[in-house]
Amino acid sequence: EPEVTQTPSHQVTQMGQEVILRCVPISNHLYFYWYRQILGQKVEFLVSFYNNEISEKSEIFDDQFSVERPDGSNFTLKIRSTKLEDSAMYFCASTPFRRNTEAFFGQGTRLTVV
Amino acid sequence: DQQVKQNSPSLSVQEGRISILNCDYTNSMFDYFLWYKKYPAEGPTFLISISSIKDKNEDGRFTVFLNKSAKHLSLHIVPSQPGDSAVYFCAASARDTSGSRLTFGEGTQLTVNP
């Protein structure tokens, strides 16, 4: 069964460093997403991406965040200068359609900022 | 942001009995609802969904009920099995979004005892 894959599974970084989280969405899906879950809190939407541009972003997704689809398969989330409060599980997801469809999630990347 | 709320952080049931997980929402623009199951260190896994034009959707042991006037949905699992023990998230998407952005509830930890 097709699945969304994320790498790495765990990333430890120093505060102020840049990190790139990588995702390979399901191959025939057109819409891509990043969510995060801070320990003990809700899963929160960060950004959606379609046709090589951001289609929607939340208030969390400020200037320190960026997304890119550098080739036909990868979808990345970059955090330019990490803060302690960026420590969370980051989930990538993809959907085949724009609306009324389930999102398929990857297994997540645990980001720890020290 | 309390647009989707799961008021029970935990639920414990006996194997073979019914599990009922509840979810309330406030945003009247929500028109598609989903339930996800999540194990520790994994991403959310889609279970079942329902469109706002329906009031019930069934898939095997899982049934989702939607009461639009009360802005309430519930997930019924019958019969419950020990392998169903996980965190269950209710999620919703709104007709005014450009994609399938999901708003999640806090989650309910279901424990099914043998």
Interface residues (C-beta under 8 A of the other chain):
Chain A: V4 Q6 Y31 Y33 Y35 Q41 K42 V43 E44 F45 S48 Y50 S55 E56 F91 A93 T95 F97 R98 R99 N100 T101 E102 A103 F104 F105 G106 Q107 G108
Chain B: D31 Y32 L34 Y36 A41 E42 G43 P44 T45 F46 S49 S51 F89 A91 S93 R95 T97 S98 G99 S100 R101 L102 T103 F104 G105 E106 G107
